[in-house]
Amino acid sequence: MRKVELHLKFFMCVTQSRQLVRTPQRTAEEASTSSMLMQKPPSRTDVLKSLDTVDDPDTVEGIPIFANEWIMTHEHHAAKSLGIGKAIAVLTSGGDAQGMNAAVRAVVRVGIYTGARVFFVHEGYQGLVDGGDNIREATWESVSMMLQLGGTVIGSARCKDFREREGRLRAAHNLVKRGITNLCVIGGDGSLTGADTFRSEWSDLLSDLQKSGKITAEEATKSSYLNIVGLVGSIDNDFCGTDMTIGTDSALHRIIEIVDAITTTAQSHQRTFVLEVMGRHCGYLALVTSLSCGADWVFIPECPPDDDWEEHLCRRLSETRNRGSRLNIIIVAEGAIDKNGKPITSEDIKNLVVKRLGYDTRVTVLGHVQRGGTPSAFDRILGSRMGVEAVMALLEGTPDTPACVVSLSGNQAVRLPLMECVQVTKDVTRAMDERRFDEALKLRGRSFMNNWEVYKLLAHVRPPKSKSGSHTVAVMNVGAPAAGMNAAVRSTVRIGLIQGNRMLVVHDGFEGLAKGQIEEAGWSYVGGWTGQGGSKLGTKRTLPKKSFEQISANITKFNIQGLVIIGGFEAYTGGLELMEGRKQYDELCIPFVVIPATVSNNVPGSDFSVGADTALNTICMTCDRIKQSAAGTKRRVFIIETMGGYCGYLATMAGLAAGADAAYIFEDPFTIRDLQVNVEHLVQKMKTTVKRGLVLRNEKCNENYTTDFIFNLYSEEGKGIFDSRKNVLGHMQQGGSPTPFDRNFATKMGAKAMNWMSGKIKESYRNGRIFANSPDSGCVLGMRKRALVFQPVTELKEQTDFEHRIPKEQWWLKLRPILKILAKYEIDLDTSEHAHLEHISRKRSGEANV
């Protein structure tokens, strides 16, 4: 009976909402689109207003199941017509950053997908002020081959005219004449502040233009309000409210490439290198670089060194050399200062080291090389996701919606009030100017603070000489090798030593644990491991179950009281077997933690795995070269096979980052009809100016539709229209030096795992021995949405598809529609889960701000 009542209420609400849509009181703009409005479905809010669904069993998140399905179906329909009759302009302003082009491409293509007209504004705000050919309508093809280019192809300029009201008046005139009422600004805090000022003055600007006769009353009515959405494009990562700005990851790639190259020459000559990186008043680039290369010291403006820093620095460098190191690396942010606000320059540091220690010292100022080059996979995906979200935010905007900035929190896209973020960003600068450095650090956010705490532990805390009362922890790699494993081992070992523990390393995974291939590791044992790919400890896929007796014996022999397992799906299943083995062997009742490390990114309990980012960048680099080859020969389609087992993460994300036409994966089943649609799509594409195609296939997406089958199908169906080529990337995806993301992620995961381990060992200490038998004593450490969390392996069993070695739910599957839309497929986009406006919380008295 209750469900029947809900059905009646639901359809009454729908009818009432449609009647509201058909009311005769319409503005001139509404009248011109009345035929569209007659068909417009009621919004989610309209449908739910009169629905009382509290405590009803047939609801999902308080919405009746039937209503939820109806709403989502119509939201899919609405997305494709959301932009009809609207116009969007996109501009890049301020300093350029790699990944801006990905954002521009996404804004253009998703805008066109929704039915809107989209305009490029060339040369930033200057182009907006000057108008003319600087504001041109974009087409689908006009953003082709833009994804892999650095900088911004539509140009950027710092504009003095726009800072004056007269300049903004001219800019408003240029927008109104083209019917543009939605503006997407990609830039830093200055650019976004200018956009908000422009929006706040909009009504007054229109009034002045109308009075002077430059626009008509009808034009003023049609352009009665201006929607603004900002995307933060800056290599400095100095904007509060987002974990990463567009361009930061690519800048780190450039820096780390240079640091790795310098390391080899520094070792040859036993030199000290002082490297200066960009960042203005933000030390993010310098801080993450220091973590990613294992630098001896870093100078950043948010945390000036103590007054006796010169003595401390020289002692630190001497200790490093005395432990056998042949080089020293010092990273300096360009805005570095001491506690009195006096600048600390690279030359100052060089002179100090030469004078006091006599070391052969060189200075390298990286400069604008950090802004250049190809964007990383992370920045391409970030730019694309932010661009899609920006279009949705613009088209859903109302006169009452505040200007917002699309940000990244964990792996979630969020919308934040633009001026709240700008204000907190300014608060950081003010705090540094007023020497309130602790507050400045907190205002930077949790991610920045976590990086700083890990750096301080690894670079400034000396391991205790005595290990009395210490515990013994073993570290091992399990499964296939992945870039970043060595960085995780290094961090785990050194944090363990700092805590006063005895650290052991196990060679060749569980097999080595059974055979006793175990040795003690000191501080220097893991020196220089951060930037090395593969697994220096050796790793195997062998599981522990068949060797419980030998493993138990060696746990007793070496007095192992905790185990850190770094690896992929085998590490997770090995952990489950250890939990089962506790019923028979008390020796297995020790705490253990699994750090996900696999290129496949298929470990339950974590959205990201160490090594996946490196593999993704390898695939992107290869796809870029292949696309360049296809662009030269014309009418050519490449079919690329990626790794990942049954997990389609690499194929999907590489498809998004490389601009693929299709990505075949196991999680998204496809039929021969789907293959036919893809071929027909490519046939149509060859009739445009873009005469090339890229198709990715996950290695185990379908046992019958193999890479050879798809290649033969495309070759046959494309005869006379396009040629086909195939490429199996293979194990090159597991090799190479880890990316900055994987180095930093692995370092922080290792530190967090060891902190947990120390607490868990103390908690499990009973009657003179360690006995850990509770479910929470065996965990996976993973990133879930916005936080690093420990989850018992036994609780993750229900979330696991063991047959196919993948989690049952995977966050990145929601990005697949974006891949298809950007490739010009006519599909539905679910707008029901887009980001909603949140607020940035500011706490000035000691707690983290975001």
Secondary structure, DSSP 4 states (H G I P E B T S, - for coil): -HHHHHHHHHHHHHHHHHHHHT-S---HHHHHTHHHHHHPPPPHHHHHTT---TT-TTEETTEEHHHHHHHHHHHHHHHTTTTTT-EEEEEE-SS--TTHHHHHHHHHHHHHHTT-EEEEETTHHHHHHH-GGGEEE--SGGGTT-TT--S-TT-----SGGGSHHHHHHHHHHHHHTT--EEEEEE-HHHHHHHHHHHHTHHHHHHHHHHTTSS-HHHHHHTS--EEEEEEB-TT---TT-S--BTHHHHHHHHHHHHHHHHHHHHHHT-EEEEEE--TT--HHHHHHHHHHT-SEEE-TTSPPPTTHHHHHHHHHHHHHHTT-S-EEEEEETT-B-TTS-B--HHHHHHHHHHHH---EEEEE-GGGGT-SPPPHHHHHHHHHHHHHHHHHHHH--TTSPPEEEEEETTEEEEEEHHHHHHHHHHHHHHHHTT-HHHHHHHT-HHHHHHHHHHHHHHHPPPPS--TT--EEEEEEESS--TTHHHHHHHHHHHHHHTT-EEEEESSHHHHHHHT-EEE--TGGGTT-TT--S-TT--B---SGGGHHHHHHHHHHTT--EEEEEESHHHHHHHHHHHHHTTT-GGG-S-EEEEEB-TT---TT-S--BTHHHHHHHHHHHHHHHHHHHHHH-SEEEEEEE--TT--HHHHHHHHHHT-SEEEBTTB---HHHHHHHHHHHHHHTTSS--EEEEEEETTS-SSS-HHHHHHHHHHHTTTT-EEEEEE-GGGGG-SPPPHHHHHHHHHHHHHHHHHHHHHHHHTEETTEE---SGGGEEEEEEETTEEEEEETTTTGGGEETTTTEES--GGGGGHHHHHHHTT-------TTS--B------TTSS---
